[in-house]
């Protein structure tokens, strides 16, 4: 891959949603060039202007084409279709999947079954020319977006099958003040990490919080 942290351009698919905008805000704050993507270039440009810090707005296709690391922060319902369409633009790139396949009913959040095992594994199947890493599933969009929050008190679990790629994403996560990037296993273990988000939703609803995770003893 031969990427240095200083050379990275980060593209965020679904960058007009709260999680995408929050990650764009934090990474642009620490000096990265960031592109937010959307199906609509107009929406992407408006979101980029809202975020500031030199963030650019482009279509999802142009975002994928112009970034070295691409974060998928799209709704689960459109995840497979979008990544399939972008596969040619994503060849040779690191794709960080932070999508949580969740459903919601009167009893709260619950994990949805995924044929491939997880959203990240689906991404890997659809993007054979890319290196897929799973990360950023549990970070609160509200905290990311709040400029009054100077540090994010959490660990980002990072999963993948390529050591160089997971190391890079761990280092990327650590650029957000307060965050540690923690290696959490191979991509085949991403399903339980994605599903754990449903538990965090329940915690946050009960305690009116924006809880994340901390791993002890490391």
C-alpha positions in Angstrom: 0.0 0.0 0.0 2.9 2.3 0.8 0.7 5.0 2.4 2.0 7.4 5.0 -0.4 9.1 7.3 0.5 12.5 5.9 -0.4 11.5 2.3 -3.8 10.0 3.0 -6.9 11.5 1.4 -10.0 10.1 3.3 -13.2 9.6 1.4 -16.5 8.9 3.2 -19.3 7.3 1.4 -22.6 8.3 2.9 -20.8 11.4 4.2 -24.0 13.4 4.5 -25.3 11.3 7.3 -24.5 12.0 10.9 -21.8 9.4 11.4 -20.1 10.3 8.1 -20.2 14.0 8.8 -18.9 13.4 12.3 -15.9 11.3 11.1 -15.2 13.9 8.4 -15.3 16.7 11.0 -12.8 14.9 13.3 -10.4 13.8 10.6 -10.4 17.3 8.9 -9.8 18.9 12.3 -6.5 17.0 12.7 -5.3 18.0 9.2 -6.4 15.3 6.8 -7.9 16.1 3.4 -11.4 14.7 3.5 -14.0 14.2 0.8 -17.6 13.5 1.7 -19.7 11.5 -0.8 -23.3 11.3 -1.7 -25.5 10.2 -4.5 -26.2 13.9 -5.0 -23.2 16.1 -5.5 -25.3 19.1 -4.3 -26.0 17.4 -1.0 -22.4 16.4 -0.6 -21.2 20.0 -1.3 -23.7 21.3 1.3 -22.6 18.9 3.9 -18.9 19.7 3.2 -19.7 23.4 3.7 -21.4 22.7 7.0 -18.4 20.7 8.2 -15.8 23.3 7.1 -12.1 22.7 7.6 -11.5 22.4 3.8 -13.7 19.3 3.4 -14.9 18.7 -0.2 -18.1 17.3 -1.4 -18.4 14.9 -4.4 -20.5 12.2 -5.7 -19.9 8.7 -4.2 -18.1 7.7 -7.4 -15.8 10.7 -7.4 -15.2 10.2 -3.7 -14.1 6.6 -4.3 -11.9 7.6 -7.2 -10.1 10.4 -5.4 -9.4 8.9 -1.9 -6.8 6.4 -0.8 -8.8 5.3 2.2 -12.6 5.1 1.8 -14.9 4.8 4.8 -18.3 3.2 4.1 -20.8 4.9 6.4 -23.9 4.2 4.4 -27.3 2.8 5.6 -27.3 -1.0 5.6 -30.2 -1.1 3.2 -28.0 0.4 0.4 -24.7 -1.1 1.4 -24.3 -4.0 -1.0 -25.7 -2.1 -4.0 -23.4 0.9 -3.6 -20.2 -1.1 -3.0 -20.9 -3.3 -6.0 -21.3 -0.2 -8.2 -18.1 1.3 -6.8 -15.9 -1.8 -7.1 -13.8 -0.6 -10.0 -13.0 2.7 -8.3 -12.1 1.0 -5.1 -9.5 -1.5 -6.5 -6.2 -1.2 -4.7 -7.6 0.9 -1.8 -8.4 0.3 1.8 -12.1 0.3 2.5 -13.1 0.8 6.1 -16.6 -0.5 6.8 -18.4 0.9 9.8 -21.9 -0.2 8.9 -24.1 -1.9 11.5 -26.9 -4.0 10.2 -29.6 -3.3 12.8 -33.3 -3.4 12.9 -35.6 -1.5 15.3 -39.0 -2.3 16.7 -41.0 -1.5 19.8 -38.5 -3.4 22.0 -35.5 -1.6 20.7 -32.5 -2.3 18.4 -31.5 -5.8 17.3 -28.9 -7.2 14.9 -30.0 -8.3 11.5 -28.8 -11.5 9.9 -26.2 -11.1 7.1 -25.7 -14.0 4.7 -21.9 -13.3 4.5 -21.7 -13.1 8.3 -21.3 -9.3 8.6 -21.5 -6.1 6.7 -17.7 -6.1 6.5 -17.5 -9.6 5.1 -20.2 -8.6 2.5 -17.9 -5.7 1.6 -14.9 -8.0 1.2 -16.9 -10.3 -1.0 -18.1 -7.5 -3.2 -14.7 -5.8 -3.4 -12.1 -8.5 -4.2 -9.7 -5.9 -5.4 -9.8 -3.9 -2.2 -8.5 -4.4 1.3 -11.5 -4.3 3.7 -11.1 -3.3 7.4 -13.9 -3.1 9.9 -13.8 -0.2 12.3 -15.6 2.8 13.9 -18.9 0.9 14.7 -19.4 2.1 18.2 -18.5 5.8 18.1 -21.3 8.2 18.9 -22.2 10.4 15.9 -23.5 13.1 18.3 -20.1 13.2 20.1 -18.2 13.3 16.8 -20.3 16.2 15.6 -20.2 18.3 18.8 -17.4 20.9 18.5 -17.6 21.4 22.3 -16.5 17.8 22.8 -12.7 18.0 22.6 -11.9 14.3 23.2 -13.8 11.1 22.5 -13.5 8.7 25.4 -13.5 5.3 23.6 -11.6 2.6 21.9 -12.2 1.8 18.2 -12.2 -1.9 17.5 -10.3 -2.6 14.3 -10.7 -6.0 12.4 -9.1 -7.3 9.2 -7.0 -9.8 7.5 -4.1 -7.5 6.4 -1.8 -6.5 9.2 -0.5 -3.4 7.4 -4.0 -2.2 6.7 -5.3 -2.8 10.3 -2.2 -1.0 11.7 -2.8 2.0 9.5 -6.5 2.2 10.5 -5.5 1.8 14.2 -3.2 4.8 13.7 -5.9 6.7 11.9 -8.4 6.1 14.7 -5.8 7.3 17.2 -5.6 10.7 15.5 -9.0 11.5 16.9 -8.2 12.9 20.4 -9.1 10.4 23.1 -9.6 7.5 20.8 -7.4 4.3 20.7 -7.4 2.0 17.7 -7.4 -1.6 19.1 -6.9 -4.7 16.9 -9.8 -7.0 17.6 -9.3 -10.0 15.3 -9.8 -11.2 11.7 -12.6 -9.9 9.5 -14.6 -13.1 10.2 -15.1 -11.8 13.7 -16.8 -8.5 12.6 -20.3 -9.9 13.0 -20.3 -9.8 16.8 -18.7 -6.3 16.8 -21.4 -5.0 14.5 -24.1 -6.7 16.5 -22.8 -5.3 19.8 -24.0 -1.9 18.6 -27.5 -3.0 19.4 -26.5 -3.4 23.1 -24.9 0.0 23.1 -28.1 1.5 21.8 -29.9 -0.1 24.7 -27.3 1.2 27.2 -27.6 4.7 25.8 -31.3 4.8 25.8 -31.5 3.5 29.4 -28.9 5.9 30.8 -29.4 8.8 28.4 -25.8 8.6 27.5 -23.4 8.3 24.4 -21.5 5.4 25.7 -18.6 3.7 23.9 -16.2 0.9 24.7 -12.9 0.8 26.6 -10.6 -2.3 26.5 -8.8 -2.8 29.8 -5.2 -3.9 30.6 -3.6 -2.9 27.4 
